[in-house]
Amino acid sequence: MVVDIGDDLHAIRAVLKNAGFKIRAFTSAASALDRALDSAPSMFILDTDIVGGDGLELCRQIRETAGLSLIPILQMSRRSQEADVVAGLQAGADDYIVKPFRERELLARVNASLRRCYELSQPRLTRFDAVEINSEAITLTVHGQRKQLRPAEFKLLDYMVRNPGRVFSRDHLLSIIQSRPRSVKCRMIDVIVRQVRDAIEPDPAHPRYLRTASGFGYCFYLPENATGVGVPTGPNIEVKR
């Protein structure tokens, strides 16, 4: 889904279509959200300055909408200052690209985001060591025993397993697990992380998988025997214009 890329829209659509992507374009944030809820895209591409609204606000809305919050978002903008990039990432974008950009850079960033982010069409069963996560059935099994996780705990685990090796801030993780805006402190993530560690870690006090990145947040490390986490298939990007 591409949302309002201004004068660059036609060129971007051509580049993505030539690469085999299916594109849906929208001229307003409201219409894009409505269509995405009917048929979720594999990825959102947003302009920071969309018609009739703020692209950063649309990004935040996606992150706060149940059913869409795990979909990767690529923000595009002519704003190149560090503060602008940080604002885009803090709003929930997975990547930020400054216009103008080259065709190869756009495709590389799109493909990278689809590889590392939660992708609705990729395999739903992930196994590593004694852990099995079924994202479709929403179940966690460790050593053959079913583990009970609250919705926020399972959502955080599933998101991080689908994004191994990436460091996420508490604020970002909070935006992922919330289905609607709430006044919840980001330190609540620490409590959720402890619950997840208790469920999956052989020694929660010395985590093997869900590790702390001191001063930054958390990162998930998958062992080499992990299966079920891979490159998305059948990409379906929605374009909002």
MDAnalysis code that builds the backbone (N, CA, C; Angstrom):
import MDAnalysis as mda
import numpy as np

u = mda.Universe.empty(723, n_residues=241, atom_resindex=np.repeat(np.arange(241), 3), trajectory=True)
u.add_TopologyAttr("name", ["N", "CA", "C"] * 241)
u.add_TopologyAttr("resid", np.arange(1, 242))
u.add_TopologyAttr("resname", ["MET", "VAL", "VAL", "ASP", "ILE", "GLY", "ASP", "ASP", "LEU", "HIS", "ALA", "ILE", "ARG", "ALA", "VAL", "LEU", "LYS", "ASN", "ALA", "GLY", "PHE", "LYS", "ILE", "ARG", "ALA", "PHE", "THR", "SER", "ALA", "ALA", "SER", "ALA", "LEU", "ASP", "ARG", "ALA", "LEU", "ASP", "SER", "ALA", "PRO", "SER", "MET", "PHE", "ILE", "LEU", "ASP", "THR", "ASP", "ILE", "VAL", "GLY", "GLY", "ASP", "GLY", "LEU", "GLU", "LEU", "CYS", "ARG", "GLN", "ILE", "ARG", "GLU", "THR", "ALA", "GLY", "LEU", "SER", "LEU", "ILE", "PRO", "ILE", "LEU", "GLN", "MET", "SER", "ARG", "ARG", "SER", "GLN", "GLU", "ALA", "ASP", "VAL", "VAL", "ALA", "GLY", "LEU", "GLN", "ALA", "GLY", "ALA", "ASP", "ASP", "TYR", "ILE", "VAL", "LYS", "PRO", "PHE", "ARG", "GLU", "ARG", "GLU", "LEU", "LEU", "ALA", "ARG", "VAL", "ASN", "ALA", "SER", "LEU", "ARG", "ARG", "CYS", "TYR", "GLU", "LEU", "SER", "GLN", "PRO", "ARG", "LEU", "THR", "ARG", "PHE", "ASP", "ALA", "VAL", "GLU", "ILE", "ASN", "SER", "GLU", "ALA", "ILE", "THR", "LEU", "THR", "VAL", "HIS", "GLY", "GLN", "ARG", "LYS", "GLN", "LEU", "ARG", "PRO", "ALA", "GLU", "PHE", "LYS", "LEU", "LEU", "ASP", "TYR", "MET", "VAL", "ARG", "ASN", "PRO", "GLY", "ARG", "VAL", "PHE", "SER", "ARG", "ASP", "HIS", "LEU", "LEU", "SER", "ILE", "ILE", "GLN", "SER", "ARG", "PRO", "ARG", "SER", "VAL", "LYS", "CYS", "ARG", "MET", "ILE", "ASP", "VAL", "ILE", "VAL", "ARG", "GLN", "VAL", "ARG", "ASP", "ALA", "ILE", "GLU", "PRO", "ASP", "PRO", "ALA", "HIS", "PRO", "ARG", "TYR", "LEU", "ARG", "THR", "ALA", "SER", "GLY", "PHE", "GLY", "TYR", "CYS", "PHE", "TYR", "LEU", "PRO", "GLU", "ASN", "ALA", "THR", "GLY", "VAL", "GLY", "VAL", "PRO", "THR", "GLY", "PRO", "ASN", "ILE", "GLU", "VAL", "LYS", "ARG"])
u.atoms.positions = np.array([
    [0.854, -1.187, 0.000],
    [0.000, 0.000, 0.000],
    [0.891, 1.237, 0.000],
    [0.751, 2.076, -0.990],
    [1.524, 3.307, -1.078],
    [0.574, 4.468, -0.824],
    [0.949, 5.342, 0.088],
    [0.063, 6.435, 0.472],
    [0.690, 7.775, 0.141],
    [0.146, 8.453, -0.880],
    [0.500, 9.826, -1.227],
    [2.001, 10.088, -1.289],
    [2.625, 9.705, -2.383],
    [4.048, 9.962, -2.582],
    [4.240, 11.160, -3.497],
    [3.211, 11.950, -3.667],
    [3.303, 13.188, -4.427],
    [3.692, 12.968, -5.874],
    [4.598, 13.818, -6.371],
    [5.016, 13.750, -7.775],
    [5.772, 12.463, -8.092],
    [6.254, 11.770, -7.077],
    [7.043, 10.561, -7.298],
    [6.172, 9.316, -7.444],
    [4.869, 9.456, -7.259],
    [3.996, 8.284, -7.184],
    [4.081, 7.411, -8.425],
    [3.944, 7.996, -9.606],
    [3.919, 7.198, -10.831],
    [5.241, 6.456, -11.039],
    [6.343, 7.121, -10.759],
    [7.646, 6.474, -10.914],
    [7.801, 5.317, -9.931],
    [7.358, 5.534, -8.698],
    [7.472, 4.497, -7.676],
    [6.608, 3.294, -8.030],
    [5.393, 3.566, -8.491],
    [4.516, 2.467, -8.892],
    [5.148, 1.657, -10.016],
    [5.740, 2.337, -10.979],
    [6.353, 1.637, -12.111],
    [7.507, 0.757, -11.654],
    [8.344, 1.298, -10.774],
    [9.499, 0.547, -10.280],
    [9.039, -0.716, -9.546],
    [8.059, -0.572, -8.660],
    [7.606, -1.707, -7.864],
    [6.861, -2.733, -8.715],
    [6.054, -2.258, -9.669],
    [5.339, -3.195, -10.539],
    [6.312, -3.983, -11.406],
    [7.332, -3.319, -11.908],
    [8.331, -4.003, -12.729],
    [9.084, -5.066, -11.927],
    [9.134, -4.871, -10.592],
    [9.813, -5.839, -9.729],
    [8.875, -6.959, -9.285],
    [7.621, -6.920, -9.755],
    [6.690, -8.002, -9.466],
    [5.747, -7.761, -8.310],
    [5.735, -6.539, -7.763],
    [4.844, -6.232, -6.648],
    [3.467, -5.816, -7.146],
    [2.458, -6.128, -6.349],
    [1.097, -5.650, -6.602],
    [0.896, -4.381, -5.780],
    [0.396, -3.334, -6.410],
    [0.327, -2.017, -5.780],
    [-1.118, -1.572, -5.610],
    [-1.424, -1.003, -4.462],
    [-2.694, -0.317, -4.244],
    [-2.384, 1.110, -3.799],
    [-2.992, 2.081, -4.462],
    [-2.681, 3.488, -4.190],
    [-3.895, 4.194, -3.601],
    [-3.635, 5.131, -2.673],
    [-4.716, 5.850, -2.002],
    [-4.352, 7.318, -1.845],
    [-5.385, 8.161, -1.844],
    [-5.178, 9.601, -1.742],
    [-5.504, 10.146, -0.369],
    [-5.998, 9.303, 0.532],
    [-6.299, 9.775, 1.881],
    [-5.976, 8.694, 2.888],
    [-5.653, 9.133, 4.101],
    [-5.317, 8.196, 5.168],
    [-6.522, 7.329, 5.527],
    [-7.705, 7.934, 5.586],
    [-8.904, 7.201, 5.983],
    [-9.223, 6.071, 5.006],
    [-9.164, 6.373, 3.710],
    [-9.472, 5.339, 2.724],
    [-8.429, 4.230, 2.745],
    [-7.171, 4.584, 2.989],
    [-6.115, 3.580, 3.045],
    [-6.325, 2.641, 4.227],
    [-6.656, 3.205, 5.387],
    [-6.882, 2.368, 6.569],
    [-8.088, 1.453, 6.377],
    [-9.162, 1.989, 5.824],
    [-10.361, 1.176, 5.598],
    [-10.062, 0.002, 4.667],
    [-9.366, 0.275, 3.571],
    [-9.062, -0.785, 2.597],
    [-8.094, -1.798, 3.200],
    [-7.129, -1.316, 3.975],
    [-6.151, -2.219, 4.585],
    [-6.824, -3.164, 5.578],
    [-7.834, -2.671, 6.290],
    [-8.542, -3.526, 7.238],
    [-9.359, -4.591, 6.514],
    [-9.836, -4.279, 5.308],
    [-10.569, -5.254, 4.511],
    [-9.628, -6.307, 3.922],
    [-8.463, -5.856, 3.476],
    [-7.489, -6.748, 2.864],
    [-6.096, -6.230, 3.196],
    [-5.474, -6.827, 4.189],
    [-4.201, -6.319, 4.708],
    [-3.088, -6.429, 3.674],
    [-2.329, -5.357, 3.475],
    [-1.189, -5.409, 2.560],
    [0.009, -6.062, 3.244],
    [1.019, -6.386, 2.467],
    [2.255, -6.908, 3.038],
    [3.130, -5.794, 3.583],
    [2.869, -4.559, 3.117],
    [3.734, -3.448, 3.506],
    [3.024, -2.130, 3.219],
    [3.330, -1.112, 4.037],
    [2.877, 0.248, 3.776],
    [4.074, 1.102, 3.353],
    [3.871, 1.939, 2.339],
    [4.854, 2.962, 1.967],
    [4.144, 4.298, 2.110],
    [4.623, 5.129, 3.007],
    [3.956, 6.384, 3.345],
    [4.849, 7.572, 3.089],
    [4.226, 8.684, 2.682],
    [4.927, 9.963, 2.588],
    [4.680, 10.716, 3.895],
    [5.678, 11.439, 4.378],
    [5.482, 12.186, 5.621],
    [4.483, 13.313, 5.438],
    [4.349, 13.825, 4.203],
    [3.420, 14.926, 3.935],
    [2.308, 14.451, 3.009],
    [1.333, 13.747, 3.572],
    [0.252, 13.220, 2.756],
    [-0.864, 14.250, 2.647],
    [-1.696, 14.076, 1.620],
    [-2.808, 14.999, 1.401],
    [-3.805, 14.879, 2.551],
    [-4.165, 16.014, 3.133],
    [-5.194, 16.031, 4.165],
    [-4.770, 15.462, 5.501],
    [-3.489, 15.396, 5.756],
    [-3.083, 14.867, 7.060],
    [-1.591, 14.747, 7.206],
    [-1.174, 14.252, 8.368],
    [0.229, 14.087, 8.726],
    [0.624, 12.633, 8.524],
    [1.659, 12.406, 7.704],
    [2.108, 11.040, 7.450],
    [2.600, 10.334, 8.697],
    [3.189, 11.075, 9.619],
    [3.641, 10.473, 10.872],
    [2.442, 10.012, 11.695],
    [1.379, 10.792, 11.678],
    [0.175, 10.407, 12.426],
    [-0.445, 9.149, 11.831],
    [-0.454, 9.053, 10.498],
    [-0.970, 7.838, 9.860],
    [-0.128, 6.639, 10.266],
    [1.167, 6.822, 10.321],
    [2.068, 5.747, 10.750],
    [1.708, 5.293, 12.160],
    [1.484, 6.247, 13.048],
    [1.102, 5.911, 14.425],
    [-0.246, 5.194, 14.464],
    [-1.181, 5.630, 13.624],
    [-2.488, 4.988, 13.592],
    [-2.383, 3.529, 13.167],
    [-1.542, 3.264, 12.183],
    [-1.339, 1.886, 11.738],
    [-0.797, 1.042, 12.872],
    [0.177, 1.576, 13.596],
    [0.782, 0.837, 14.703],
    [-0.206, 0.609, 15.850],
    [-1.247, 1.422, 15.920],
    [-2.227, 1.313, 17.005],
    [-3.496, 0.586, 16.578],
    [-3.521, 0.064, 15.344],
    [-4.712, -0.588, 14.817],
    [-4.543, -2.099, 14.820],
    [-5.400, -2.770, 15.560],
    [-5.346, -4.230, 15.602],
    [-5.509, -4.790, 14.187],
    [-4.676, -5.749, 13.852],
    [-4.721, -6.335, 12.521],
    [-3.759, -5.703, 11.539],
    [-3.257, -4.514, 11.862],
    [-2.306, -3.827, 10.982],
    [-0.979, -3.521, 11.673],
    [-0.958, -3.593, 12.984],
    [0.176, -3.066, 13.746],
    [1.496, -3.782, 13.479],
    [1.455, -5.019, 12.972],
    [2.688, -5.764, 12.725],
    [3.210, -5.622, 11.300],
    [2.457, -4.940, 10.445],
    [2.849, -4.812, 9.036],
    [3.988, -3.795, 8.904],
    [5.041, -4.116, 8.142],
    [6.157, -3.179, 7.988],
    [5.758, -1.883, 7.293],
    [6.393, -0.788, 7.712],
    [6.115, 0.543, 7.175],
    [7.419, 1.176, 6.712],
    [7.425, 1.657, 5.463],
    [8.548, 2.431, 4.931],
    [8.095, 3.872, 4.777],
    [8.760, 4.783, 5.478],
    [8.452, 6.206, 5.381],
    [9.343, 6.845, 4.327],
    [8.734, 7.699, 3.466],
    [9.481, 8.467, 2.482],
    [9.316, 9.950, 2.778],
    [10.369, 10.726, 2.541],
    [10.282, 12.163, 2.822],
    [11.427, 12.911, 2.165],
    [11.185, 14.191, 1.921],
    [12.264, 15.072, 1.478],
    [12.986, 15.685, 2.674],
    [12.471, 15.412, 3.857],
    [13.098, 15.907, 5.080],
    [14.261, 14.992, 5.449],
    [15.449, 15.547, 5.498],
    [16.642, 14.718, 5.669],
    [17.386, 14.962, 6.974],
    [16.877, 15.868, 7.812],
    [17.550, 16.127, 9.073],
    [17.437, 14.915, 10.001],
    [18.418, 14.767, 10.880],
    [18.417, 13.640, 11.806],
    [17.132, 13.613, 12.641],
    [16.671, 14.782, 13.062],
    [15.449, 14.845, 13.874],
    [14.246, 14.327, 13.108],
    [14.206, 14.571, 11.789],
    [13.092, 14.099, 10.967],
    [13.106, 12.577, 10.854],
    [14.305, 12.032, 10.648],
    [14.436, 10.577, 10.547],
    [14.041, 9.916, 11.862],
    [14.522, 10.466, 12.963],
    [14.199, 9.927, 14.284],
    [12.691, 9.987, 14.525],
    [12.061, 11.101, 14.139],
    [10.615, 11.244, 14.318],
    [9.853, 10.170, 13.540],
    [10.313, 9.884, 12.317],
    [9.659, 8.860, 11.514],
    [9.777, 7.481, 12.131],
    [10.953, 7.158, 12.645],
    [11.161, 5.854, 13.270],
    [10.397, 5.750, 14.586],
    [10.371, 6.831, 15.342],
    [9.644, 6.812, 16.604],
    [8.137, 6.705, 16.386],
    [7.656, 7.182, 15.242],
    [6.232, 7.059, 14.931],
    [5.837, 5.623, 14.610],
    [6.856, 4.763, 14.373],
    [6.588, 3.355, 14.126],
    [7.091, 2.816, 12.811],
    [7.745, 3.655, 12.003],
    [8.270, 3.180, 10.722],
    [9.411, 2.195, 10.944],
    [9.503, 1.210, 10.063],
    [10.609, 0.253, 10.126],
    [11.839, 0.773, 9.389],
    [11.611, 1.680, 8.431],
    [12.721, 2.255, 7.677],
    [12.298, 3.637, 7.193],
    [13.287, 4.456, 6.825],
    [13.051, 5.845, 6.417],
    [13.969, 6.122, 5.246],
    [13.398, 6.568, 4.125],
    [14.191, 6.834, 2.934],
    [13.960, 8.283, 2.495],
    [15.053, 8.972, 2.206],
    [14.996, 10.393, 1.846],
    [14.914, 10.538, 0.338],
    [13.968, 11.367, -0.123],
    [13.836, 11.669, -1.552],
    [14.728, 12.848, -1.919],
    [15.275, 12.834, -3.150],
    [15.151, 11.783, -4.173],
    [16.050, 10.588, -3.860],
    [15.694, 9.435, -4.388],
    [16.482, 8.220, -4.162],
    [16.548, 7.444, -5.472],
    [17.484, 6.514, -5.534],
    [17.667, 5.717, -6.740],
    [16.745, 4.488, -6.714],
    [16.425, 4.011, -7.899],
    [15.525, 2.860, -8.035],
    [16.043, 1.658, -7.262],
    [17.335, 1.386, -7.372],
    [17.900, 0.211, -6.706],
    [17.833, 0.347, -5.193],
    [17.988, 1.571, -4.699],
    [17.899, 1.785, -3.257],
    [16.485, 1.497, -2.759],
    [15.483, 1.975, -3.496],
    [14.098, 1.731, -3.108],
    [13.809, 0.232, -3.041],
    [14.173, -0.497, -4.088],
    [13.907, -1.934, -4.116],
    [14.656, -2.662, -3.007],
    [15.896, -2.239, -2.747],
    [16.685, -2.878, -1.691],
    [16.031, -2.675, -0.330],
    [15.539, -1.462, -0.084],
    [14.914, -1.180, 1.206],
    [13.579, -1.904, 1.358],
    [12.798, -1.950, 0.292],
    [11.530, -2.673, 0.336],
    [11.774, -4.149, 0.625],
    [12.686, -4.759, -0.104],
    [12.962, -6.184, 0.081],
    [13.548, -6.471, 1.456],
    [14.407, -5.573, 1.946],
    [14.988, -5.762, 3.277],
    [13.911, -5.708, 4.354],
    [12.985, -4.746, 4.225],
    [11.899, -4.630, 5.208],
    [11.008, -5.861, 5.184],
    [10.719, -6.369, 4.001],
    [9.873, -7.558, 3.896],
    [10.569, -8.787, 4.459],
    [11.894, -8.853, 4.332],
    [12.626, -9.996, 4.888],
    [12.598, -9.990, 6.399],
    [12.768, -8.808, 6.981],
    [12.994, -8.779, 8.430],
    [11.746, -8.487, 9.247],
    [10.701, -7.977, 8.618],
    [9.521, -7.578, 9.381],
    [8.446, -8.651, 9.361],
    [7.511, -8.480, 10.244],
    [6.361, -9.380, 10.312],
    [5.657, -9.376, 8.968],
    [5.513, -10.553, 8.356],
    [4.910, -10.675, 7.038],
    [3.735, -11.637, 7.105],
    [2.557, -11.159, 6.724],
    [1.338, -11.927, 6.923],
    [1.300, -13.223, 6.126],
    [2.037, -13.304, 5.001],
    [1.928, -14.487, 4.160],
    [3.037, -15.503, 4.391],
    [3.973, -15.221, 5.278],
    [5.050, -16.171, 5.495],
    [4.597, -17.277, 6.438],
    [5.392, -18.377, 6.555],
    [4.995, -19.490, 7.406],
    [4.657, -19.033, 8.820],
    [3.620, -19.655, 9.389],
    [3.142, -19.249, 10.698],
    [3.726, -20.095, 11.823],
    [4.499, -21.124, 11.505],
    [5.053, -22.009, 12.524],
    [6.557, -21.819, 12.607],
    [7.048, -21.470, 13.789],
    [8.471, -21.239, 14.002],
    [8.970, -22.182, 15.086],
    [10.076, -22.865, 14.810],
    [10.674, -23.787, 15.783],
    [12.143, -23.453, 15.979],
    [12.593, -23.516, 17.210],
    [14.021, -23.433, 17.526],
    [14.236, -24.095, 18.877],
    [15.299, -24.914, 18.951],
    [15.584, -25.692, 20.156],
    [14.312, -26.408, 20.616],
    [13.862, -26.189, 21.844],
    [12.671, -26.875, 22.363],
    [11.420, -26.027, 22.235],
    [11.507, -24.904, 21.514],
    [10.411, -23.936, 21.436],
    [9.683, -24.056, 20.105],
    [8.339, -23.997, 20.156],
    [7.519, -23.974, 18.947],
    [6.470, -22.884, 19.101],
    [6.424, -21.964, 18.118],
    [5.478, -20.850, 18.144],
    [4.579, -20.966, 16.920],
    [3.291, -21.083, 17.166],
    [2.306, -21.138, 16.081],
    [1.560, -19.818, 16.064],
    [1.896, -18.945, 15.103],
    [1.320, -17.610, 15.057],
    [-0.134, -17.622, 14.621],
    [-0.542, -18.657, 13.896],
    [-1.927, -18.726, 13.434],
    [-2.839, -19.218, 14.551],
    [-2.389, -20.256, 15.266],
    [-3.177, -20.786, 16.375],
    [-2.954, -19.996, 17.662],
    [-1.935, -19.129, 17.649],
    [-1.549, -18.327, 18.817],
    [-1.235, -19.246, 19.988],
    [-0.294, -20.165, 19.755],
    [0.124, -21.088, 20.806],
    [1.635, -21.107, 20.925],
    [2.090, -21.344, 22.139],
    [3.511, -21.491, 22.436],
    [3.709, -22.819, 23.151],
    [4.638, -23.635, 22.630],
    [4.942, -24.929, 23.233],
    [6.437, -24.998, 23.512],
    [6.792, -25.424, 24.702],
    [8.196, -25.577, 25.094],
    [8.373, -26.972, 25.682],
    [9.300, -27.752, 25.097],
    [9.503, -29.145, 25.505],
    [8.185, -29.929, 25.467],
    [7.363, -29.621, 24.478],
    [6.110, -30.337, 24.307],
    [5.000, -29.907, 25.243],
    [5.277, -28.947, 26.095],
    [4.283, -28.480, 27.048],
    [3.736, -27.118, 26.621],
    [2.408, -26.989, 26.630],
    [1.770, -25.735, 26.260],
    [2.024, -24.667, 27.325],
    [2.451, -23.487, 26.900],
    [2.689, -22.359, 27.788],
    [1.611, -21.310, 27.561],
    [1.121, -20.748, 28.638],
    [0.084, -19.726, 28.542],
    [0.711, -18.333, 28.553],
    [0.432, -17.559, 27.513],
    [0.882, -16.174, 27.449],
    [-0.327, -15.267, 27.271],
    [-0.267, -14.110, 27.892],
    [-1.293, -13.099, 27.648],
    [-1.125, -12.567, 26.225],
    [-2.179, -11.954, 25.651],
    [-2.091, -11.452, 24.268],
    [-0.895, -10.543, 24.021],
    [-0.626, -9.599, 24.934],
    [0.494, -8.684, 24.737],
    [1.817, -9.430, 24.746],
    [1.934, -10.450, 25.585],
    [3.174, -11.224, 25.681],
    [3.400, -12.029, 24.399],
    [2.340, -12.665, 23.900],
    [2.490, -13.448, 22.672],
    [2.789, -12.536, 21.487],
    [2.147, -11.388, 21.439],
    [2.358, -10.459, 20.332],
    [3.802, -9.971, 20.306],
    [4.342, -9.654, 21.471],
    [5.738, -9.209, 21.536],
    [6.678, -10.325, 21.100],
    [6.456, -11.538, 21.613],
    [7.303, -12.676, 21.247],
    [7.254, -12.926, 19.748],
    [6.049, -12.961, 19.185],
    [5.892, -13.242, 17.759],
    [6.579, -12.185, 16.907],
    [6.423, -10.920, 17.286],
    [7.037, -9.830, 16.529],
    [8.559, -9.927, 16.562],
    [9.121, -10.199, 17.731],
    [10.570, -10.229, 17.851],
    [11.175, -11.449, 17.171],
    [10.465, -12.575, 17.215],
    [10.951, -13.772, 16.522],
    [10.993, -13.539, 15.019],
    [10.041, -12.758, 14.494],
    [10.001, -12.461, 13.066],
    [10.992, -11.367, 12.678],
    [11.632, -10.759, 13.662],
    [12.623, -9.710, 13.411],
    [13.909, -9.999, 14.175],
    [14.510, -11.159, 13.972],
    [15.686, -11.532, 14.760],
    [16.881, -10.624, 14.473],
    [17.647, -10.364, 15.511],
    [18.876, -9.593, 15.359],
    [18.683, -8.097, 15.356],
    [17.434, -7.609, 15.453],
    [17.173, -6.172, 15.464],
    [16.916, -5.705, 16.892],
    [17.476, -4.556, 17.223],
    [17.278, -3.971, 18.544],
    [16.070, -3.042, 18.490],
    [15.118, -3.263, 19.397],
    [13.920, -2.445, 19.457],
    [13.856, -1.704, 20.784],
    [13.516, -0.430, 20.721],
    [13.345, 0.352, 21.938],
    [12.060, -0.068, 22.645],
    [11.959, 0.287, 23.919],
    [10.736, -0.009, 24.671],
    [9.538, 0.700, 24.045],
    [9.733, 1.960, 23.632],
    [8.636, 2.715, 23.022],
    [8.127, 2.020, 21.763],
    [9.044, 1.520, 20.935],
    [8.635, 0.850, 19.704],
    [7.853, -0.423, 20.030],
    [8.343, -1.216, 20.958],
    [7.662, -2.451, 21.315],
    [6.295, -2.167, 21.911],
    [6.202, -1.093, 22.665],
    [4.909, -0.719, 23.231],
    [3.918, -0.368, 22.122],
    [4.395, 0.333, 21.095],
    [3.513, 0.697, 19.979],
    [3.061, -0.540, 19.208],
    [3.875, -1.593, 19.215],
    [3.540, -2.822, 18.490],
    [2.448, -3.604, 19.212],
    [2.515, -3.684, 20.536],
    [1.591, -4.557, 21.255],
    [0.275, -3.879, 21.591],
    [0.217, -2.539, 21.502],
    [-1.016, -1.837, 21.816],
    [-1.952, -1.840, 20.619],
    [-3.209, -2.152, 20.844],
    [-4.197, -2.138, 19.767],
    [-4.918, -0.798, 19.687],
    [-4.756, 0.040, 20.700],
    [-5.357, 1.374, 20.700],
    [-4.528, 2.260, 21.636],
    [-4.589, 3.566, 21.463],
    [-3.799, 4.463, 22.303],
    [-4.155, 4.317, 23.773],
    [-3.124, 4.195, 24.595],
    [-3.327, 4.141, 26.037],
    [-2.171, 4.855, 26.722],
    [-2.404, 5.266, 27.943],
    [-1.337, 5.910, 28.708],
    [-0.596, 4.851, 29.518],
    [0.183, 4.023, 28.819],
    [0.955, 2.967, 29.461],
    [2.423, 3.340, 29.400],
    [3.096, 3.244, 30.518],
    [4.511, 3.594, 30.554],
    [5.329, 2.549, 29.816],
    [6.381, 3.022, 29.128],
    [7.183, 2.108, 28.309],
    [7.880, 1.052, 29.161],
    [8.093, 1.322, 30.460],
    [8.736, 0.341, 31.325],
    [7.863, -0.889, 31.542],
    [6.580, -0.790, 31.170],
    [5.708, -1.957, 31.229],
    [6.241, -3.061, 30.338],
    [6.986, -2.682, 29.300],
    [7.591, -3.669, 28.407],
    [8.521, -4.589, 29.185],
    [9.215, -4.057, 30.192],
    [10.131, -4.884, 30.984],
    [9.383, -6.021, 31.678],
    [8.193, -5.715, 32.159],
    [7.376, -6.741, 32.815],
    [6.967, -7.820, 31.815],
    [6.550, -7.377, 30.620],
    [6.134, -8.326, 29.582],
    [7.310, -9.185, 29.140],
    [8.469, -8.574, 28.993],
    [9.669, -9.324, 28.609],
    [9.997, -10.383, 29.653],
    [9.880, -10.061, 30.926],
    [10.162, -11.045, 31.976],
    [9.222, -12.242, 31.876],
    [7.943, -11.978, 31.572],
    [6.987, -13.071, 31.434],
    [7.334, -13.970, 30.248],
    [7.739, -13.339, 29.143],
    [8.122, -14.119, 27.962],
    [9.368, -14.946, 28.257],
    [10.341, -14.351, 28.922],
    [11.556, -15.089, 29.276],
    [11.243, -16.279, 30.176],
    [10.352, -16.081, 31.141],
    [9.972, -17.182, 32.029],
    [9.384, -18.341, 31.238],
    [8.725, -18.021, 30.117],
    [8.067, -19.064, 29.319],
    [9.027, -19.797, 28.392],
    [10.010, -19.096, 27.821],
    [10.817, -19.718, 26.762],
    [12.276, -19.965, 27.125],
    [12.810, -19.240, 28.084],
    [14.239, -19.328, 28.371],
    [14.571, -20.501, 29.295],
    [15.613, -21.284, 28.989],
    [16.061, -22.327, 29.917],
    [16.473, -21.735, 31.268],
    [17.092, -20.543, 31.230],
    [17.493, -19.837, 32.441],
    [17.116, -18.370, 32.273],
    [15.920, -17.983, 32.727],
    [15.454, -16.607, 32.522],
    [16.390, -15.534, 33.065],
    [17.166, -15.867, 34.088],
    [18.092, -14.883, 34.648],
    [19.269, -14.624, 33.715],
    [19.525, -15.570, 32.830],
    [20.606, -15.428, 31.838],
    [20.029, -15.784, 30.471],
    [19.238, -14.895, 29.889],
    [18.496, -15.204, 28.661],
    [19.389, -15.540, 27.475],
    [18.973, -16.567, 26.747],
    [19.682, -17.002, 25.544],
    [19.089, -16.363, 24.294],
    [17.772, -16.148, 24.304],
    [17.073, -15.676, 23.126],
    [16.694, -14.189, 23.210],
    [15.871, -13.848, 24.176],
    [15.371, -12.475, 24.316],
    [16.323, -11.696, 25.229],
    [17.260, -11.005, 24.598],
    [18.343, -10.369, 25.349],
    [18.136, -8.861, 25.478],
    [18.764, -8.315, 26.486],
    [18.727, -6.873, 26.717],
    [19.876, -6.202, 25.973],
    [19.561, -5.137, 25.246],
    [20.584, -4.296, 24.629],
    [20.703, -3.067, 25.525],
    [21.657, -3.093, 26.414],
    [21.764, -2.082, 27.456],
    [21.743, -0.663, 26.887],
    [20.809, 0.148, 27.406],
    [20.698, 1.532, 26.969],
    [19.856, 1.718, 25.728],
    [19.424, 0.618, 25.103],
    [18.665, 0.721, 23.853],
    [17.307, 0.022, 23.918],
    [17.272, -1.199, 24.402],
    [16.020, -1.933, 24.434],
    [16.258, -3.422, 24.465],
    [15.631, -4.145, 23.508],
    [15.716, -5.600, 23.490],
    [15.955, -6.114, 22.075],
    [16.540, -7.311, 22.018],
    [16.853, -7.942, 20.734],
    [16.631, -9.443, 20.874],
    [16.128, -10.074, 19.805],
    [15.891, -11.519, 19.834],
    [16.941, -12.222, 18.978],
    [17.554, -13.263, 19.553],
    [18.568, -14.039, 18.857],
    [18.032, -15.445, 18.597],
    [17.931, -15.798, 17.325],
    [17.480, -17.127, 16.944],
    [18.678, -18.037, 16.722],
    [18.648, -19.260, 17.249],
    [19.742, -20.199, 16.986],
    [19.735, -20.660, 15.537],
    [20.814, -21.268, 15.101],
    [20.947, -21.679, 13.705],
    [19.949, -22.758, 13.314],
    [19.422, -23.489, 14.293],
    [18.475, -24.563, 13.970],
    [17.052, -24.073, 13.790],
    [16.834, -22.749, 13.833],
    [15.478, -22.205, 13.710],
    [14.903, -22.480, 12.328],
    [13.628, -22.824, 12.281],
    [12.923, -23.034, 11.023],
    [11.623, -22.245, 11.046],
    [11.145, -21.871, 9.847],
    [9.861, -21.200, 9.732],
    [9.955, -19.700, 9.636],
    [11.157, -19.134, 9.795],
    [11.338, -17.691, 9.651],
    [12.120, -17.472, 8.371],
    [11.501, -16.813, 7.383],
    [12.183, -16.681, 6.108],
    [11.745, -15.482, 5.324],
    [12.159, -15.438, 4.060],
    [11.809, -14.339, 3.170],
    [10.344, -14.439, 2.799],
    [9.592, -13.351, 2.891],
    [8.174, -13.375, 2.543],
    [7.952, -13.796, 1.093],
    [6.808, -14.417, 0.845],
    [6.460, -14.799, -0.518],
    [5.229, -14.027, -0.959],
    [5.105, -13.857, -2.269],
    [3.926, -13.188, -2.804],
    [3.731, -11.778, -2.283],
    [4.744, -10.891, -2.411],
    [4.608, -9.557, -1.851],
    [3.425, -8.794, -2.425],
    [2.749, -8.068, -1.557],
    [1.562, -7.311, -1.960],
    [1.624, -5.966, -1.260],
    [2.277, -4.992, -1.891],
    [2.489, -3.699, -1.278],
    [1.336, -2.775, -1.634],
    [0.871, -2.056, -0.658],
    [-0.240, -1.126, -0.902],
    [0.288, 0.285, -0.997],
    [-0.153, 0.972, -2.033],
    [0.316, 2.330, -2.299],
    [-0.794, 3.315, -2.005],
    [-0.538, 4.269, -1.144],
    [-1.536, 5.299, -0.866],
    [-1.121, 6.583, -1.528],
    [-2.024, 7.182, -2.285],
    [-1.697, 8.406, -2.991],
    [-2.748, 9.450, -2.697],
])
